[in-house]
Amino acid sequence: MSNRTIQADHSRVRDDECEGCFYCGLLFGRMHHEHDHAPTPKDAGGKRVVPICTQCHDLKDRLSLANWSASLCAGAVLELVGLGPLGQEAAHPTDFPDEWPIMSREARVLWAKIVRLEHIPVSIDSAWHGATVRKIYMASTPNNQEES
């Protein structure tokens, strides 16, 4: 990722140099936006932040997967499985997957959500969602299907 899109630390948010959301590409203009510690969460020692719109930030950190629509979640899981960035490299990554430029917003947010859960299982609810996504991934990968 270029240094232009990854900010060194939290900016003033208003009137900063961020052009658009790192996850969906929404151009900010003078619109309010936030910054997200990624790929390593702040609680796990992450220092890199990326600009993020409030809708993507909500999907990533404020809404559990139970609050995502089934089609949104399934589409993102299938995309990640098809592209491959859900493997071993998703555990404690130091950078974003090479597939990032061709991933949809939903796949990017889900990848970041999973990576966050891998870094810090913050609650039973979050751990359940991480395990659920991993189970979906395992079940949808022919070589890794679990026996019932």
C-alpha positions in Angstrom: 0.0 0.0 0.0 1.3 3.5 -0.7 2.2 5.9 2.0 -0.3 8.3 0.7 -3.2 6.0 1.8 -1.7 4.9 5.0 -1.4 7.7 7.6 1.4 7.8 10.1 -0.9 8.5 13.0 -4.3 9.9 13.8 -4.9 13.1 11.9 -7.2 15.9 12.8 -9.9 14.0 10.7 -11.4 17.3 9.6 -9.3 19.2 7.0 -6.7 16.4 6.8 -5.2 15.1 3.6 -7.2 11.9 3.3 -8.9 11.5 0.0 -11.1 8.5 0.4 -12.1 5.4 2.3 -9.4 2.7 2.3 -12.1 0.0 2.2 -14.7 1.3 -0.3 -13.0 4.2 -2.1 -15.7 6.7 -1.1 -14.3 10.2 -1.7 -14.4 12.3 1.4 -14.3 15.9 0.2 -15.1 17.7 3.4 -17.2 14.8 4.7 -16.5 13.5 8.2 -14.5 10.3 8.3 -12.5 8.3 10.8 -9.2 6.4 11.0 -8.9 2.7 11.5 -5.8 0.9 12.9 -5.1 -1.8 10.2 -4.1 -4.4 9.7 -3.0 -4.6 13.3 -5.6 -3.3 15.8 -4.6 -0.6 18.2 -5.2 -2.9 21.2 -2.7 -5.3 19.7 0.0 -2.6 19.2 -1.0 -1.4 15.7 0.4 2.0 14.8 -0.7 2.2 11.1 -4.0 3.8 10.4 -6.0 4.1 7.2 -8.8 6.5 6.4 -12.3 4.9 6.7 -15.8 6.1 6.1 -18.2 5.6 9.0 -20.3 3.0 7.2 -17.2 0.8 6.6 -16.1 1.4 10.2 -19.5 0.3 11.5 -19.4 -2.9 9.4 -15.9 -3.7 10.6 -15.9 -2.8 14.3 -19.3 -1.8 15.5 -21.6 -4.4 14.0 -21.2 -8.1 14.7 -21.5 -10.5 11.8 -25.0 -11.5 13.1 -26.1 -8.0 12.0 -24.8 -8.3 8.5 -27.3 -9.5 6.0 -26.9 -13.2 5.0 -26.2 -12.3 1.4 -23.6 -9.6 2.3 -21.7 -12.0 4.5 -22.0 -15.0 2.2 -20.9 -13.0 -0.8 -17.8 -11.7 1.1 -16.9 -15.1 2.4 -17.2 -16.7 -1.0 -15.1 -13.9 -2.5 -12.4 -14.3 0.1 -12.4 -18.1 -0.3 -12.1 -17.7 -4.1 -9.3 -15.2 -3.9 -7.4 -17.0 -1.2 -6.5 -14.4 1.5 -8.1 -16.3 4.3 -5.3 -18.8 4.7 -2.6 -19.0 7.3 -1.3 -15.5 6.2 -4.5 -14.0 7.7 -3.3 -14.8 11.2 -1.4 -11.7 12.5 -0.6 -10.1 9.1 1.7 -7.1 8.8 0.3 -6.0 5.5 -2.8 -6.2 3.4 -3.3 -9.1 1.0 -2.0 -8.8 -2.6 -5.5 -9.3 -3.8 -6.7 -6.0 -2.0 -7.0 -4.0 -5.2 -9.5 -6.4 -6.8 -11.5 -7.2 -3.6 -14.9 -5.8 -3.0 -15.7 -3.4 -0.1 -17.5 -6.2 1.7 -14.6 -8.7 1.3 -12.1 -6.0 2.4 -14.1 -5.2 5.5 -14.7 -8.9 6.3 -11.0 -9.7 5.9 -10.1 -6.8 8.3 -12.8 -8.0 10.7 -11.4 -11.5 10.7 -7.8 -10.3 11.1 -8.9 -8.1 14.0 -10.5 -11.1 15.7 -7.4 -13.1 15.1 -5.3 -10.5 16.9 -7.6 -9.9 19.9 -10.5 -12.2 20.7 -12.2 -9.4 22.6 -15.4 -11.2 23.7 -17.2 -14.5 23.5 -19.4 -12.9 20.8 -16.4 -11.9 18.7 -14.7 -15.2 19.2 -17.9 -17.0 18.1 -18.0 -14.9 14.9 -14.4 -15.5 14.1 -14.9 -19.3 14.6 -18.1 -19.1 12.5 -16.3 -17.5 9.6 -13.4 -19.9 9.8 -15.9 -22.8 9.8 -17.6 -21.4 6.7 -14.2 -21.1 5.1 -13.3 -24.7 6.0 -16.6 -26.0 4.8 -16.4 -24.2 1.5 -12.8 -25.3 0.7 -12.9 -28.8 -0.8 -9.6 -30.1 0.7 -10.6 -28.9 4.2 -14.2 -30.1 4.7 -14.8 -31.1 8.2 -16.6 -34.4 8.9 -19.9 -34.1 10.6 
